[in-house]
Amino acid sequence: GAPCPQWPYCRKRCSYCNFNTYVVPAADEAAVRACLVRETRTLLRLGRVQSVTSVFFGGGTPSLASPATIAAVLEAAAEAAHLPDGAEVTLEANPSSAGTPRLTGFRAAGVNRLSIGVQSLDDAELRLLGREHTAAEARGAVEAARGLFPGRTSIDLIFGLPGQSRGAWARGLEAALGLCDDHVSLYQLTLERGTALAAQVSGGALPIPPQDLLADMYLTACAMLVAKGFRHYEVSNFARKGALSTHNLSYWRAEQYIGVGPGAHGRFVPWGEGGCSREARVQTLEPDAWMREVQSRGHGTRRRVVLSPLEQLEEVLALGLRTDEGVTHERWGRFSPHLSLEAAFGAPGKAEALQEQGWLVLDGGGLRCRREGLALLDSLLPDLLCQLQRR
């Protein structure tokens, strides 16, 4: 099991963000902490989790939580299940709340990996994104983090900003490569409905980058990272010196993960309630309502959907193909004892055509995208899902 506790508060909402985040003058941290602890215990027991493989503190801005809160959640996980000494414990941090004293506190609390939301090293781009940090603060935060978490500091970068050129993106990435540690995540900016940035673009105040430029930016970045010794192990994620994220891999391998906190998502089998099928679960979005539910019944699960065998296979396929290892025969067999990968995708049809065109490979290792296919995954998937449904 992999718990993913969510800290839902931010100091400011970024212009592109449509996550479940709340900007409040002062959250009652002790109350939120008690509820995170209680929900962690409840859900780990519900999932009958024997051993925790990784923990990921997301948000919101979890680096605004105090180290005491992080420590309390980790203690709860260790009590309800086994938390091995070497288990990966990641905290997402914003540069503006990632000074050395604070990071030292997080390390003492049990965090051993940091994911820093740098996004850009250009002050004008950061203002456009509505970030509250400057490029200089981002540099300082990454340097402080690398001192405390050497080899285990990841940075996030965003590309495809309105008006951004391929050259500006390549220069920004070059600067980031001079600063970064051994893990980088790249995200294409998505204009989500209801965000400030989307309103500026739809109102004509900002230009939308054309699709071919976005594809070009992505491929340029992949080539630059690979040239610097990074393994492109997932569509958006790059690691060198073996610094792949255990937590990310457990997600793409469709293992069990447990969402804790307001709006958190999880996928697990609730054995403790007599369930025997994998469920998709979402916790109550609004923090105060979520706290009331946790206080009254131990957890704030708002929505539970039992996933059908076909839905589980679709998930294994859609997530697994995002990685360079693809979907292994062994993993597919765990979810599909009666229909092999060969039987599903080896027969004449769309999948075979995609293999002949050089986008996909099906061999002794399993089913995976070739380099070129990875960039087109979203357009390949519907054909594969369609073929699977017909089997």
Secondary structure, 3 states (H helix, E strand, C coil): CEEEEEECECCCCCCCCCCCCECCCCCCHHHHHHHHHHHHHHHHHHCCCCECCEEEEEECCHHHCCHHHHHHHHHHHHHHCECCCCCEEEEEECHHHCCHHHHHHHHHHCCCEEEEEEECCCHHHHHHCCCCCCHHHHHHHHHHHHHHCCCCEEEEEEECCCCCCHHHHHHHHHHHHCCCCCEEEEEECCCCCCCHHHHHHHCCCCCCCCHHHHHHHHHHHHHHHHHCCCEEEECCEEECCCCCCHHHHHHHCCCCEEEECCCCEEEECCHHHCCCCCEEEEECCCHHHHHHHHHHHCCCEEEEEECCHHHHHHHHHHHHCCECCCECHHHHHHHCCCCCHHHHHCCCCHHHHHHHCCCEEEECCEEEECHHHHCCHHHHHHHHHHHHHHC
